[in-house]
Amino acid sequence: MAAKKRRRKRRTKSGRLFVKNGRLQWLNILIVFVLVGGLGWVVSTRWTGWVPKQTETPVKTHAGFIKRLVPDAQAMQTKYHVLASITLSQAILESDWGQSTNATENNNLFGVKATEAEPGKMMPTQEYYDGAYHNVKRRFRVYSSWHASMVAHAKRLANGPAWSPNHYQAVIKATNYRTAAQALAKAGYATDPDYAQKLINVIQKYDLERYDKK
């Protein structure tokens, strides 16, 4: 009786990927390692709030902060029709003259919160509801630079959030800062019941209307 031939066990493709002829395939191992690392980087940039960020030079004076933002604010008015005085006053109020943690760590000048699909970071903040201010934590948007924050802010007002494209159209159509500030508050940009008046006060105190393009 003929002896039964032993069947050789076939090595799986994955086995051949890492070991061939008894030798480790270091190049393939390295490629897989890089791919896995790259996937981890993509996940971290999208979900944990890390984005390549530009370190902004600290601005020590109020006049210096305004001067830094004026060119971008006026460019945003030309392109997206957001009054420069509104952009400047919001940046001043929301970022505490660029000194807030949100502004220094996240380059977020306007207190913009992040959606689940956007890079964001949990930060402490105050929200007004039930007739009082409350200390809470919210996930705020992370930007690569102050410039990126200003562009995103102007686009959001011009195009509205995804669920309401015309949400801020009254702000865009406003021809003076008072009307625009009140429209922002009415649209619910902030929970602060005095938000419009605070913007108006900042604009008047620092004569920000002079930067509006007529």
C-alpha positions as CSV (number, residue, x, y, z in Angstrom):
1,M,0.0,0.0,0.0
2,A,1.5,3.3,-1.0
3,A,2.3,5.6,1.8
4,K,0.1,8.7,2.1
5,K,1.7,11.9,1.0
6,R,1.9,14.5,3.6
7,R,0.2,17.7,2.6
8,R,2.2,20.8,3.2
9,K,0.4,23.4,5.1
10,R,-0.1,26.4,3.0
11,R,1.1,29.6,4.6
12,T,-1.4,32.4,4.6
13,K,-0.7,35.5,2.7
14,S,-0.4,37.4,6.0
15,G,2.2,34.9,7.2
16,R,4.2,35.4,4.0
17,L,3.8,39.2,4.4
18,F,5.9,39.1,7.6
19,V,7.9,35.9,7.4
20,K,9.3,34.4,4.2
21,N,11.6,31.4,4.1
22,G,12.0,31.7,7.8
23,R,13.1,35.3,7.7
24,L,11.3,38.3,9.0
25,Q,10.3,40.8,6.2
26,W,11.4,44.0,8.0
27,L,10.4,46.3,5.1
28,N,6.8,45.0,5.1
29,I,6.7,45.3,8.9
30,L,7.9,48.9,8.7
31,I,5.3,49.7,6.0
32,V,2.5,48.3,8.2
33,F,3.8,50.2,11.2
34,V,3.8,53.5,9.2
35,L,0.3,52.9,7.9
36,V,-1.1,52.2,11.4
37,G,0.7,55.2,12.8
38,G,-0.7,57.4,10.0
39,L,-4.2,56.2,10.7
40,G,-3.7,57.0,14.4
41,W,-2.5,60.5,13.4
42,V,-5.6,61.1,11.2
43,V,-7.9,60.0,14.0
44,S,-6.1,62.2,16.5
45,T,-6.2,65.3,14.3
46,R,-9.9,64.9,13.7
47,W,-11.2,63.8,17.1
48,T,-8.8,65.0,19.8
49,G,-8.3,68.6,18.6
50,W,-4.7,68.5,17.3
51,V,-4.1,70.4,14.1
52,P,-0.8,71.9,12.9
53,K,-0.9,75.3,14.6
54,Q,0.8,78.6,14.1
55,T,2.1,80.1,17.3
56,E,0.8,83.7,17.4
57,T,3.1,86.4,18.7
58,P,1.6,87.8,22.0
59,V,0.0,91.2,21.8
60,K,0.5,93.2,24.9
61,T,-1.7,96.3,24.2
62,H,-5.3,96.8,23.1
63,A,-4.1,99.0,20.3
64,G,-1.7,96.3,19.1
65,F,-4.4,93.7,19.1
66,I,-6.7,95.8,17.0
67,K,-3.9,96.7,14.6
68,R,-3.1,93.0,14.2
69,L,-6.7,92.1,13.2
70,V,-7.8,95.1,11.2
71,P,-6.4,93.9,7.8
72,D,-8.2,90.5,8.1
73,A,-11.3,92.1,9.4
74,Q,-11.6,94.5,6.5
75,A,-10.8,91.7,4.1
76,M,-13.6,89.7,5.6
77,Q,-16.0,92.6,5.1
78,T,-15.0,92.9,1.4
79,K,-15.5,89.2,0.8
80,Y,-18.3,88.1,3.2
81,H,-20.0,91.4,4.1
82,V,-19.4,91.1,7.8
83,L,-18.7,94.6,9.2
84,A,-15.1,95.0,10.3
85,S,-16.3,96.6,13.5
86,I,-18.4,93.5,14.3
87,T,-15.5,91.1,13.6
88,L,-13.1,93.2,15.8
89,S,-15.6,93.7,18.7
90,Q,-16.5,90.0,18.8
91,A,-12.8,89.0,18.7
92,I,-12.1,91.4,21.6
93,L,-15.0,90.3,23.7
94,E,-14.8,86.5,23.0
95,S,-11.0,86.2,23.3
96,D,-10.4,88.8,26.0
97,W,-8.0,90.7,23.7
98,G,-6.4,87.4,22.5
99,Q,-5.4,86.5,26.0
100,S,-8.0,83.7,26.7
101,T,-6.9,80.1,26.9
102,N,-9.2,79.4,23.9
103,A,-7.3,82.0,21.9
104,T,-3.8,81.1,23.0
105,E,-4.1,77.3,22.9
106,N,-6.8,76.8,20.1
107,N,-6.4,80.0,18.1
108,N,-10.1,80.4,18.6
109,L,-10.9,84.1,18.7
110,F,-14.7,83.9,18.5
111,G,-15.8,81.2,21.1
112,V,-16.8,78.9,18.3
113,K,-17.8,75.4,19.4
114,A,-16.8,72.3,17.5
115,T,-19.1,69.7,15.9
116,E,-18.3,66.0,16.2
117,A,-16.6,66.0,12.8
118,E,-14.3,69.0,13.6
119,P,-11.1,69.3,15.5
120,G,-12.0,70.4,19.0
121,K,-10.9,70.5,22.6
122,M,-12.9,70.5,25.9
123,M,-12.6,73.9,27.6
124,P,-14.3,75.5,30.7
125,T,-16.6,78.3,29.9
126,Q,-19.7,80.2,31.2
127,E,-23.2,79.8,29.7
128,Y,-26.2,81.8,30.7
129,Y,-29.4,79.9,31.2
130,D,-32.2,79.6,33.8
131,G,-31.6,83.3,34.6
132,A,-28.0,82.8,35.8
133,Y,-24.4,82.1,34.6
134,H,-23.2,78.6,35.0
135,N,-19.6,77.2,34.8
136,V,-19.7,74.3,32.2
137,K,-17.3,72.5,29.9
138,R,-17.9,72.6,26.1
139,R,-15.9,71.4,23.1
140,F,-14.4,74.3,21.2
141,R,-13.1,74.5,17.7
142,V,-9.3,74.3,17.2
143,Y,-7.8,76.4,14.4
144,S,-4.3,76.6,12.8
145,S,-4.0,80.3,13.3
146,W,-5.9,83.5,14.2
147,H,-6.3,84.2,10.5
148,A,-8.0,80.8,10.0
149,S,-10.3,81.5,12.9
150,M,-11.4,84.9,11.3
151,V,-12.0,83.3,7.9
152,A,-14.1,80.5,9.5
153,H,-16.1,83.1,11.5
154,A,-16.9,85.2,8.5
155,K,-17.9,82.1,6.5
156,R,-20.2,80.9,9.2
157,L,-22.0,84.3,9.4
158,A,-22.2,84.5,5.6
159,N,-23.3,80.9,4.9
160,G,-24.9,80.1,8.2
161,P,-24.7,76.7,10.0
162,A,-25.5,73.6,8.0
163,W,-29.0,73.3,9.6
164,S,-29.9,77.0,8.7
165,P,-28.0,78.6,5.8
166,N,-29.8,82.0,6.3
167,H,-29.5,82.0,10.0
168,Y,-27.2,85.1,10.1
169,Q,-28.4,86.9,7.0
170,A,-29.7,89.9,9.1
171,V,-26.1,90.4,10.3
172,I,-24.7,90.2,6.7
173,K,-27.3,92.7,5.4
174,A,-26.9,95.2,8.3
175,T,-25.4,98.5,7.2
176,N,-24.4,99.7,10.7
177,Y,-22.8,98.0,13.7
178,R,-25.9,98.6,16.0
179,T,-28.2,96.6,13.7
180,A,-25.6,93.9,13.2
181,A,-24.9,93.5,16.9
182,Q,-28.6,93.2,17.7
183,A,-29.1,90.7,14.9
184,L,-26.2,88.6,16.2
185,A,-27.8,88.5,19.6
186,K,-31.3,87.7,18.2
187,A,-29.8,84.8,16.2
188,G,-28.5,83.4,19.4
189,Y,-24.8,83.7,18.7
190,A,-24.2,83.9,22.5
191,T,-26.2,83.1,25.5
192,D,-25.3,86.4,27.2
193,P,-28.5,88.5,27.3
194,D,-26.4,91.6,27.2
195,Y,-24.3,90.5,24.2
196,A,-25.4,93.1,21.7
197,Q,-24.9,96.0,24.1
198,K,-21.4,94.7,25.1
199,L,-20.4,94.6,21.4
200,I,-21.8,98.1,20.9
201,N,-19.9,99.4,23.9
202,V,-16.6,98.0,22.7
203,I,-17.1,99.4,19.2
204,Q,-17.9,102.9,20.6
205,K,-15.1,102.9,23.2
206,Y,-12.4,102.0,20.7
207,D,-14.0,103.7,17.7
208,L,-14.0,100.5,15.7
209,E,-16.6,101.9,13.3
210,R,-13.8,103.8,11.5
211,Y,-12.5,100.5,10.1
212,D,-15.8,99.7,8.4
213,K,-15.6,100.0,4.6
214,K,-18.3,102.3,3.4
